[in-house]
């Protein structure tokens, strides 16, 4: 399993932010990868996705063999009501049929909620946590607006207003707020 | 001859005692337990991993004739890790084995085979364990390794009964039939648990990171510095006050929010 340098750096930063002694998010990630490698025939990797304050955040970790073993099967499993999901990939057709059926019962979900073979394109895995930079920018902009006298709820609303008014994304509007704040001279 | 025990009567004896079980009844019990195994879900669809293992142990008691209690042990590289039991007496028996480092469970996992004993006190395989478990009045054991892909031993499923010779070959066969899907369910449950744990930790970390970024924004608004410069200021404050960065960040945000709310009253 290959954890890119960018992803490793992002995970280190998040582990530091978590501030829990003895916890290392990369270690937890590698344990999951190792367990999946043993459990699934021709296992290739996974993509974990979640939505944080409206911003999608994803990470993908793939094995070294994915370049010459194309993805032949995949399974998407919902992880919680917060919208997080995980997609596992394998190089063998039908590798997840039994897992999907088992988890369908374990999670109490109808089988269609666990999507089989709907993610067969190789995802980009050389980036870190996608969405993390955008999330940081949005929160920094919210912090700037809080510093300017807005409550957190009003700051978020104001940022959304600016984004909508200029037909920008929240991240683009955030960058504009940051640029305005850092270009200002006292 | 079966030695009568002074221990509590087998609650399943009227249905699954070896003297009165039939192949047809055994198959029904096994089928029902396997069906329940595939329906491990609470009302909200979220089953804790240890709860799931406990259910597997309870289903094993129903599936295996003669069983009075069952336990599941998952082995880590350093020894037994997660240990669950369907009854308190099973915990006592398992604790004895792991404390002594010998017993049918340990043998089953180490030698990757079904282990059956009808007289634990006199079984030459585990002399120390036999002597101690005799005091608990438990005389029969059936231990089955949980073997998954790549011939890897995940742990073992251990079934116990107070009477002597409680488990015959039929019980061992049914146990082996149950152990295969049980091992797969446990393995799948482990994968799901690890994925959930990773997602939960990321969610927590991202929430903490959000507070830090907002604190950076507040610092940036005060001095016009960049995010990198603001982070350095935060780090210096954190070191100077000997407090975690996330704690200092929360203080900065809380203070700014209080001011904002006061201003907006």
Interface residues (C-beta under 8 A of the other chain):
Chain A: X13 X14 X15 X16 X17 X18 X19 X23 X25 X28 X29 X31 X32 X35 X36 X38 X39 X40 X41 X46 X48 X50 X52 X53 X57 X59 X77 X79 X80 X82 X84 X86 X98 X99 X101 X102 X103 X105 X106 X107 X108 X109 X132 X135 X136 X139 X140 X141 X142 X143 X144 X145 X146 X147 X148 X149 X150 X151 X152 X154 X178 X181 X182 X183 X184 X185 X186
Chain B: X38 X39 X40 X41 X42 X43 X44 X45 X46 X47 X52 X148 X149 X150 X152 X184 X185 X187 X188 X189 X190 X191 X192 X194 X195 X196 X197 X198 X199 X200 X201 X202 X203 X204 X205 X206 X207 X208 X209 X210 X212 X213 X214 X215 X216 X217 X218 X219 X220 X221 X222 X223 X224 X225 X226 X227 X244 X245 X246 X247 X253 X256 X257 X259 X260 X261 X263 X264
